[in-house]
């Protein structure tokens, strides 16, 4: 028995290639009412029930492109900064060493006070106002005496500080008029005062009525029989 593929009008239905082979296989596999004798006009035939296999249709479509694989991105936190080292415990300040009294310094200060008394005694004889002792001026007088001892000279002009007037200005001593007396080699303030009063220039400074303040600086120099004092007197008004 031969089978033909026809539509409902009983016209031949032609297919080619793989589709024809597939349809033929489907028609052969479908149940056929060969023995029922139903006329073709009934509108039903085994051949007209063909449905295009889904598998054949699927094969005709191009394969879908796979979406590109997405790389996962993880935001890493910044590396933690190392913590600063703990501050070291500060050591308590050590107690300042006790300063010992220099006997020479004490003697020099005693000589300075004595020199002020001797100067004011001479001014009292001349009926002049006594001089006040200036701490700032005394500090400058001591530096001048030390400079003469350290640099081995005796002069009103210092290689370190210049003239006595330049030196006073350098250390902030204000004045309208000023003077300086220096001596070296005397062992006591009385000897130094006796030397000053015998010199016209030194005597003039001690008895100058324009002066109001005085600074005195004594330092020891030499040793043994050659030891003595260097004395500086500074006056301002």
Secondary structure per residue as TSV (DSSP state, phi and psi in degrees):
chain	resnum	aa	ss	phi	psi
A	1	X	-	360.0	132.2
A	2	X	-	-102.6	145.0
A	3	X	-	-116.9	143.2
A	4	X	-	-126.5	145.8
A	5	X	-	-87.9	119.4
A	6	X	B	-136.3	160.2
A	7	X	-	-90.8	-167.8
A	8	X	T	-67.4	-22.8
A	9	X	T	-86.9	5.4
A	10	X	-	65.7	33.3
A	11	X	-	-96.3	148.0
A	12	X	B	-61.7	138.4
A	13	X	-	-111.4	113.2
A	14	X	-	-104.0	134.6
A	15	X	-	-131.8	157.3
A	16	X	-	-129.6	156.7
A	17	X	H	68.4	-145.3
A	18	X	H	-65.7	-31.9
A	19	X	H	-64.5	-39.6
A	20	X	H	-65.6	-40.8
A	21	X	H	-65.7	-40.8
A	22	X	H	-65.7	-41.8
A	23	X	H	-66.1	-39.5
A	24	X	H	-61.0	-40.5
A	25	X	H	-65.9	-38.1
A	26	X	H	-68.1	-37.9
A	27	X	H	-66.2	-41.5
A	28	X	H	-65.9	-31.9
A	29	X	H	-81.1	-19.0
A	30	X	S	-76.6	150.8
A	31	X	-	-71.6	136.7
A	32	X	-	-119.0	132.9
A	33	X	-	-87.9	62.7
A	34	X	T	-65.1	-31.1
A	35	X	T	-100.3	3.6
A	36	X	T	-84.6	-17.8
A	37	X	-	69.2	21.1
A	38	X	-	-67.7	132.9
A	39	X	-	-70.4	154.4
A	40	X	G	-62.5	-25.4
A	41	X	G	-72.1	-8.2
A	42	X	G	-65.2	-11.2
A	43	X	S	81.3	12.9
A	44	X	-	-132.2	133.6
A	45	X	-	-150.7	156.3
A	46	X	T	-62.4	-34.5
A	47	X	G	-69.2	-33.0
A	48	X	G	-77.6	-7.0
A	49	X	G	-89.4	14.7
A	50	X	-	-71.1	134.5
A	51	X	-	-122.0	133.1
A	52	X	-	-61.6	121.6
A	53	X	-	-59.3	136.5
A	54	X	H	-61.5	-32.0
A	55	X	H	-66.6	-36.8
A	56	X	H	-67.6	-40.8
A	57	X	H	-65.8	-38.8
A	58	X	H	-65.6	-33.2
A	59	X	H	-71.5	-24.8
A	60	X	H	-79.3	-16.1
A	61	X	S	-84.0	142.2
A	62	X	-	-68.6	146.8
A	63	X	-	-61.7	136.5
A	64	X	-	-67.1	135.8
A	65	X	-	-71.5	132.5
A	66	X	-	-70.9	136.6
A	67	X	-	-62.9	142.9
A	68	X	-	-60.0	140.9
A	69	X	-	-66.3	131.7
A	70	X	-	-92.8	128.1
A	71	X	-	-83.2	133.5
A	72	X	-	-76.4	139.5
A	73	X	-	-120.9	121.0
A	74	X	-	-110.8	122.6
A	75	X	-	-78.2	111.9
A	76	X	-	-85.7	138.1
A	77	X	-	-68.5	148.6
A	78	X	-	-61.6	149.3
A	79	X	-	-61.5	138.8
A	80	X	-	-67.8	134.8
A	81	X	-	-72.3	140.8
A	82	X	-	-65.8	138.3
A	83	X	-	-69.5	140.3
A	84	X	-	-63.2	149.9
A	85	X	-	-64.4	147.1
A	86	X	-	-64.9	136.2
A	87	X	-	-62.4	140.1
A	88	X	-	-73.9	143.6
A	89	X	-	-67.1	124.7
A	90	X	-	-71.4	141.2
A	91	X	-	-77.0	139.9
A	92	X	-	-63.8	139.1
A	93	X	-	-60.0	135.5
A	94	X	-	-72.4	148.4
A	95	X	-	-65.7	135.8
A	96	X	-	-63.9	135.8
A	97	X	-	-64.1	143.8
A	98	X	-	-68.8	131.6
A	99	X	-	-83.5	129.5
A	100	X	-	-85.8	142.7
A	101	X	-	-74.7	122.7
A	102	X	-	-78.3	118.8
A	103	X	H	-60.1	-32.5
A	104	X	H	-67.8	-40.7
A	105	X	H	-62.8	-44.0
A	106	X	H	-61.4	-40.4
A	107	X	H	-66.5	-38.8
A	108	X	H	-64.8	-41.6
A	109	X	H	-65.6	-37.7
A	110	X	H	-64.1	-39.1
A	111	X	H	-67.4	-35.1
A	112	X	H	-65.4	-44.3
A	113	X	H	-63.6	-38.6
A	114	X	H	-65.4	-39.4
A	115	X	H	-63.5	-38.8
A	116	X	H	-61.6	-41.0
A	117	X	H	-62.8	-42.4
A	118	X	H	-66.1	-40.2
A	119	X	H	-64.3	-47.9
A	120	X	H	-67.3	-27.8
A	121	X	H	-65.4	-42.5
A	122	X	H	-67.2	-37.5
A	123	X	H	-68.0	-35.5
A	124	X	H	-63.6	-37.0
A	125	X	H	-62.0	-34.9
A	126	X	T	-90.4	9.9
A	127	X	T	55.9	46.1
A	128	X	-	-110.0	156.6
A	129	X	-	-66.1	135.1
A	130	X	-	-65.7	151.4
A	131	X	-	-86.0	143.7
A	132	X	E	-91.9	141.7
A	133	X	E	-80.9	123.7
A	134	X	-	-99.2	125.3
A	135	X	H	-65.3	-42.6
A	136	X	H	-65.0	-41.0
A	137	X	H	-69.6	-34.0
A	138	X	H	-66.4	-38.5
A	139	X	H	-61.8	-40.8
A	140	X	H	-68.1	-38.8
A	141	X	H	-63.5	-39.1
A	142	X	H	-64.6	-42.2
A	143	X	H	-61.4	-38.1
A	144	X	H	-67.2	-41.4
A	145	X	H	-64.8	-41.7
A	146	X	H	-64.3	-38.9
A	147	X	H	-65.1	-39.7
A	148	X	H	-66.6	-38.3
A	149	X	H	-67.9	-47.9
A	150	X	H	-67.3	-33.3
A	151	X	T	-104.4	7.3
A	152	X	T	52.9	60.6
A	153	X	-	-146.9	165.6
A	154	X	-	-138.8	99.9
A	155	X	-	-160.2	153.8
A	156	X	S	-72.5	-20.5
A	157	X	S	-102.0	118.1
A	158	X	B	-91.1	136.4
A	159	X	T	-67.4	-15.4
A	160	X	T	-96.9	-44.7
A	161	X	T	-112.3	-7.6
A	162	X	B	83.6	-150.0
A	163	X	S	-71.3	161.5
A	164	X	H	-61.2	-30.1
A	165	X	H	-73.3	-39.5
A	166	X	H	-63.6	-39.4
A	167	X	H	-65.2	-41.4
A	168	X	H	-62.7	-43.8
A	169	X	H	-64.4	-37.3
A	170	X	H	-61.4	-34.2
A	171	X	T	-99.4	17.2
A	172	X	T	76.4	24.3
A	173	X	-	-88.2	115.8
A	174	X	-	-91.9	143.2
A	175	X	-	-160.2	159.8
A	176	X	S	-100.7	-36.5
A	177	X	S	-141.9	149.9
A	178	X	E	-150.7	161.0
A	179	X	E	-155.8	165.7
A	180	X	E	-144.9	137.4
A	181	X	E	-122.2	137.7
A	182	X	E	-134.4	148.8
A	183	X	E	-151.4	156.9
A	184	X	E	-146.5	138.7
A	185	X	E	104.2	-14.9
A	186	X	E	-73.9	149.2
A	187	X	S	-96.5	-16.6
A	188	X	S	-137.9	160.2
A	189	X	H	-60.5	-33.4
A	190	X	H	-64.7	-40.8
A	191	X	H	-63.7	-43.5
A	192	X	H	-63.8	-40.8
A	193	X	H	-66.8	-39.0
A	194	X	H	-61.2	-40.7
A	195	X	H	-62.7	-44.0
A	196	X	H	-63.4	-42.6
A	197	X	H	-71.9	-18.5
A	198	X	H	-85.2	-11.5
A	199	X	S	-102.4	128.5
A	200	X	H	-60.1	-43.3
A	201	X	H	-67.0	-42.9
A	202	X	H	-67.8	-40.1
A	203	X	H	-62.7	-38.2
A	204	X	H	-61.6	-39.4
A	205	X	H	-66.6	-42.8
A	206	X	H	-64.1	-34.7
A	207	X	T	-104.7	20.6
A	208	X	-	-75.9	118.4
A	209	X	T	-70.1	-15.5
A	210	X	T	-77.7	-16.5
A	211	X	-	-84.6	143.0
A	212	X	-	-124.6	-23.3
A	213	X	E	-130.9	157.9
A	214	X	E	-142.6	147.9
A	215	X	E	-128.4	138.9
A	216	X	E	-127.6	134.6
A	217	X	E	-132.9	117.7
A	218	X	E	-112.2	137.9
A	219	X	E	-137.6	149.9
A	220	X	E	-82.8	145.7
A	221	X	E	-142.7	152.8
A	222	X	S	73.4	-177.5
A	223	X	-	-150.4	155.6
A	224	X	G	64.9	-137.6
A	225	X	G	-67.3	-24.3
A	226	X	G	-88.1	0.5
A	227	X	-	-71.6	154.8
A	228	X	E	-171.4	-162.2
A	229	X	E	-124.2	150.3
A	230	X	E	-110.7	126.1
A	231	X	E	-120.4	134.2
A	232	X	E	-124.2	128.6
A	233	X	E	-114.2	130.3
A	234	X	E	-121.3	137.6
A	235	X	E	-126.9	142.2
A	236	X	E	-140.4	154.1
A	237	X	-	-146.7	360.0
